């Protein structure tokens, strides 16, 4: 809209789309980190023989997989939206 009216764009307005695309991937990165960490915690829990650690690892893996799936689904929805909706 600023191009049509002839207004000068600031650095914040220009870099805003770049910041939004970087924040979209953070959920998937945290999902991968949580899932891999959960595998390590689960192995440690099995070696120690502590059931509480295994339960925690299962919950952490579920959260990590949920974050990964949420990112995949949100990317799929964003691809299907018409250009005017973005």
ChimeraX commands (.cxc) that place a marker at each C-alpha (Angstrom):
marker #1 position 0.00,0.00,0.00 radius 0.5
marker #1 position 2.89,2.35,0.71 radius 0.5
marker #1 position 4.20,1.98,-2.82 radius 0.5
marker #1 position 0.90,3.12,-4.27 radius 0.5
marker #1 position 0.65,6.18,-2.02 radius 0.5
marker #1 position 4.34,7.08,-2.46 radius 0.5
marker #1 position 5.28,6.75,1.22 radius 0.5
marker #1 position 8.82,5.83,2.18 radius 0.5
marker #1 position 9.17,2.41,3.78 radius 0.5
marker #1 position 11.23,2.05,6.94 radius 0.5
marker #1 position 13.60,-0.76,7.83 radius 0.5
marker #1 position 11.07,-2.29,10.23 radius 0.5
marker #1 position 8.40,-2.50,7.56 radius 0.5
marker #1 position 10.77,-4.06,5.05 radius 0.5
marker #1 position 12.22,-6.66,7.44 radius 0.5
marker #1 position 8.86,-7.69,8.94 radius 0.5
marker #1 position 8.12,-10.44,6.36 radius 0.5
marker #1 position 11.61,-11.87,6.94 radius 0.5
marker #1 position 11.04,-12.04,10.70 radius 0.5
marker #1 position 7.69,-13.77,10.21 radius 0.5
marker #1 position 9.15,-16.50,8.00 radius 0.5
marker #1 position 11.95,-17.13,10.51 radius 0.5
marker #1 position 9.49,-17.50,13.39 radius 0.5
marker #1 position 7.38,-19.98,11.45 radius 0.5
marker #1 position 10.18,-22.54,11.40 radius 0.5
marker #1 position 10.94,-22.25,15.11 radius 0.5
marker #1 position 8.10,-24.62,16.07 radius 0.5
marker #1 position 9.48,-27.33,13.80 radius 0.5
marker #1 position 13.01,-26.84,15.12 radius 0.5
marker #1 position 11.84,-27.09,18.73 radius 0.5
marker #1 position 9.82,-30.19,17.82 radius 0.5
marker #1 position 12.92,-31.88,16.43 radius 0.5
marker #1 position 14.98,-30.87,19.46 radius 0.5
marker #1 position 12.36,-32.19,21.89 radius 0.5
marker #1 position 11.94,-35.47,20.02 radius 0.5
marker #1 position 15.66,-36.20,19.80 radius 0.5
marker #1 position 16.12,-35.24,23.46 radius 0.5
marker #1 position 13.22,-37.50,24.41 radius 0.5
marker #1 position 14.93,-40.45,22.73 radius 0.5
marker #1 position 18.07,-39.79,24.76 radius 0.5
marker #1 position 16.10,-39.43,27.99 radius 0.5
marker #1 position 14.21,-42.65,27.22 radius 0.5
marker #1 position 17.46,-44.55,26.70 radius 0.5
marker #1 position 18.81,-43.17,29.97 radius 0.5
marker #1 position 15.58,-44.14,31.72 radius 0.5
marker #1 position 15.79,-47.69,30.39 radius 0.5
marker #1 position 19.41,-48.03,31.50 radius 0.5
marker #1 position 18.60,-46.73,34.99 radius 0.5
marker #1 position 15.32,-48.67,35.17 radius 0.5
marker #1 position 13.27,-45.70,36.34 radius 0.5
marker #1 position 9.68,-45.68,35.10 radius 0.5
marker #1 position 9.13,-42.00,35.89 radius 0.5
marker #1 position 11.88,-40.96,33.49 radius 0.5
marker #1 position 10.37,-43.14,30.76 radius 0.5
marker #1 position 6.97,-41.50,31.26 radius 0.5
marker #1 position 8.54,-38.07,31.05 radius 0.5
marker #1 position 10.37,-39.06,27.85 radius 0.5
marker #1 position 7.13,-40.28,26.27 radius 0.5
marker #1 position 5.39,-37.00,27.13 radius 0.5
marker #1 position 8.31,-34.99,25.75 radius 0.5
marker #1 position 8.33,-37.03,22.52 radius 0.5
marker #1 position 4.59,-36.47,22.14 radius 0.5
marker #1 position 5.04,-32.74,22.51 radius 0.5
marker #1 position 7.90,-32.72,20.00 radius 0.5
marker #1 position 5.97,-34.72,17.43 radius 0.5
marker #1 position 2.97,-32.47,17.98 radius 0.5
marker #1 position 5.04,-29.37,17.25 radius 0.5
marker #1 position 6.41,-30.93,14.07 radius 0.5
marker #1 position 2.94,-31.92,12.86 radius 0.5
marker #1 position 1.52,-28.49,13.71 radius 0.5
marker #1 position 4.21,-26.86,11.59 radius 0.5
marker #1 position 3.58,-29.21,8.67 radius 0.5
marker #1 position -0.18,-28.60,8.80 radius 0.5
marker #1 position 0.20,-24.83,9.11 radius 0.5
marker #1 position 2.55,-24.79,6.10 radius 0.5
marker #1 position 0.03,-26.81,4.12 radius 0.5
marker #1 position -2.79,-24.42,5.05 radius 0.5
marker #1 position -0.67,-21.38,4.17 radius 0.5
marker #1 position 0.08,-22.83,0.72 radius 0.5
marker #1 position -3.63,-23.33,0.00 radius 0.5
marker #1 position -4.71,-19.82,0.99 radius 0.5
marker #1 position -5.36,-17.38,-1.83 radius 0.5
marker #1 position -2.74,-14.64,-2.26 radius 0.5
marker #1 position -5.15,-11.92,-1.10 radius 0.5
marker #1 position -5.67,-13.65,2.28 radius 0.5
marker #1 position -1.99,-13.45,3.18 radius 0.5
marker link #1:1,2 radius 0.2
marker link #1:2,3 radius 0.2
marker link #1:3,4 radius 0.2
marker link #1:4,5 radius 0.2
marker link #1:5,6 radius 0.2
marker link #1:6,7 radius 0.2
marker link #1:7,8 radius 0.2
marker link #1:8,9 radius 0.2
marker link #1:9,10 radius 0.2
marker link #1:10,11 radius 0.2
marker link #1:11,12 radius 0.2
marker link #1:12,13 radius 0.2
marker link #1:13,14 radius 0.2
marker link #1:14,15 radius 0.2
marker link #1:15,16 radius 0.2
marker link #1:16,17 radius 0.2
marker link #1:17,18 radius 0.2
marker link #1:18,19 radius 0.2
marker link #1:19,20 radius 0.2
marker link #1:20,21 radius 0.2
marker link #1:21,22 radius 0.2
marker link #1:22,23 radius 0.2
marker link #1:23,24 radius 0.2
marker link #1:24,25 radius 0.2
marker link #1:25,26 radius 0.2
marker link #1:26,27 radius 0.2
marker link #1:27,28 radius 0.2
marker link #1:28,29 radius 0.2
marker link #1:29,30 radius 0.2
marker link #1:30,31 radius 0.2
marker link #1:31,32 radius 0.2
marker link #1:32,33 radius 0.2
marker link #1:33,34 radius 0.2
marker link #1:34,35 radius 0.2
marker link #1:35,36 radius 0.2
marker link #1:36,37 radius 0.2
marker link #1:37,38 radius 0.2
marker link #1:38,39 radius 0.2
marker link #1:39,40 radius 0.2
marker link #1:40,41 radius 0.2
marker link #1:41,42 radius 0.2
marker link #1:42,43 radius 0.2
marker link #1:43,44 radius 0.2
marker link #1:44,45 radius 0.2
marker link #1:45,46 radius 0.2
marker link #1:46,47 radius 0.2
marker link #1:47,48 radius 0.2
marker link #1:48,49 radius 0.2
marker link #1:49,50 radius 0.2
marker link #1:50,51 radius 0.2
marker link #1:51,52 radius 0.2
marker link #1:52,53 radius 0.2
marker link #1:53,54 radius 0.2
marker link #1:54,55 radius 0.2
marker link #1:55,56 radius 0.2
marker link #1:56,57 radius 0.2
marker link #1:57,58 radius 0.2
marker link #1:58,59 radius 0.2
marker link #1:59,60 radius 0.2
marker link #1:60,61 radius 0.2
marker link #1:61,62 radius 0.2
marker link #1:62,63 radius 0.2
marker link #1:63,64 radius 0.2
marker link #1:64,65 radius 0.2
marker link #1:65,66 radius 0.2
marker link #1:66,67 radius 0.2
marker link #1:67,68 radius 0.2
marker link #1:68,69 radius 0.2
marker link #1:69,70 radius 0.2
marker link #1:70,71 radius 0.2
marker link #1:71,72 radius 0.2
marker link #1:72,73 radius 0.2
marker link #1:73,74 radius 0.2
marker link #1:74,75 radius 0.2
marker link #1:75,76 radius 0.2
marker link #1:76,77 radius 0.2
marker link #1:77,78 radius 0.2
marker link #1:78,79 radius 0.2
marker link #1:79,80 radius 0.2
marker link #1:80,81 radius 0.2
marker link #1:81,82 radius 0.2
marker link #1:82,83 radius 0.2
marker link #1:83,84 radius 0.2
marker link #1:84,85 radius 0.2
marker link #1:85,86 radius 0.2
view
